[in-house]
Amino acid sequence: MNSFNLHDIATFLAIVDCGSLTQAADRLGLSKSIVSKRLKRLEEMLGVALLHRSTRGVTATVHGQAFHARASAILQELEAAAEEITDRNENLCGSLRIAAPVTFGTMFLGKLLFPFIAKHPRLDVAIHLDDKVEDIIQERYDLAIRISAEPGLSLKARQLGVCKRVVVCSPDYAARKDTATLFDDLFAHEYIGYSNIANSQLWGFLPQNEQNRGHIHSRFTSNNGEMGRDAAIAGMGLAVMPLFIVAEALRTGQLVNAMPHLELTPLPIYAVYPPTRYVSKKVRLVIDHLCLALGSNPPWEQDLPETSGLAT
C-alpha cells in the first residue's frame, strides 16, 4: 500500500475549508490542476469519494467529513511534535497566516512584524487585510488582530493593548464652527461616517436621546478609516477616529482634537486565535512580540502635541 502524502491531505483540508478548488488553489499558491491532481490521488488511495461536486462548489461527503476531522487533528499534532523538537532553538519554521483590519495592517502591523519575520528566515508569513470580521477557523488563519470591545466569544483572545479614540476636524472646520455646540445641537455640525458602524453607535457618547442620535446625517461616509481621516482633513466635518489613524495628522496640524476635554472609551486591541488544545510556538511568540510593541507605549501615541489633549 502506498504511503500517505501530507501535501495531498493538506490540499484536501484547504478545499473543504474554502468550499472550492479554485479558492483552495489561491490560498495554497498552486494551480487548480495541481490541486485537482492531489485530490484525485488521495481519493484513489482511500478508495472513496471525499467530495460532492456541483456548479456551486464542493462539499465533503460523509467519508470526507470524517477524514477532514481526523486529518485536521493529526496535522495539528504533527506540527506540535515538530515544534517540540525546534523548541531547543529560537528558529521558527512553517507558515503563519494572520488576518487584520486594513488600515491598522498597512500603517503599523507590517512594520511591527517585519523585524520578527526577518529574525526567523524559515517562517513564511501571509497577512490578509480586510475590515470585515473573518471566520478564522473556517478560513484557517492562525490568528487575527481585532480592534473591538468584543473579540469573539468562540475564540481565545489576548489583549495586546488599547486604542484611544478622538473626535477630530480640520483647523478650518474648527474656525468655521463652534465645536462647543456639539453637546447642545447635533444638527449644527457636519459629520463623517464609517459605514461598518451605525451612526447611532459611532456617536453614541453624545448626551442626546436615541431619536435625535439616530438622525445624525453623515455628509461623507466610507468603509475605510484612512479615507475618513482624509475627509476630515479636507474640512468635511467631524469624525470619530481611532488615534492610530489620525495621530500623524494631529502632529502635523492637519487635524485638531475637536473635543479635547472629552475622553472616549478606548477600544481594546486583541490577538484572537482558534480554541485548539495546542497553541503553536509561532503563534505564542508573535503575540508576545506584538504585546511588547503595543502594550504600554504604542508607536502612534509618541510625540503627540500638547494641544491635542492626548499627549502622554
Buried (B, 14 or more C-beta within 10 A) or exposed (E): EEEEEEBBBBBBBBBBBBBBBEBBBBBBEBEBEEBBBBBEBBBEBBEBEBBEEEEEBBEBBEBBEEBBEEBBEEBBEEBBEBBEEBEEEEEBBBEBBBBBBBBBBBBBBBEBBEEBBEEBEEBBBEBBBEBEBBBBBEBBBBBBBBBBEEBBEEBBBBEBBBBBBBBBBBEEBBEEBEBEEBEEEBEEBBBBBBEBEBBBEBBBBBEBEEEEBEEBEBEBBBBBBBBBBBBBBBBBBBBBBBBBBBBBBBBEEBBBBBBBEBEBEBBBBBBBBBEBEEBBBBBBBBBBBBBEBBEEEBBBBEEBBEEBBBEE
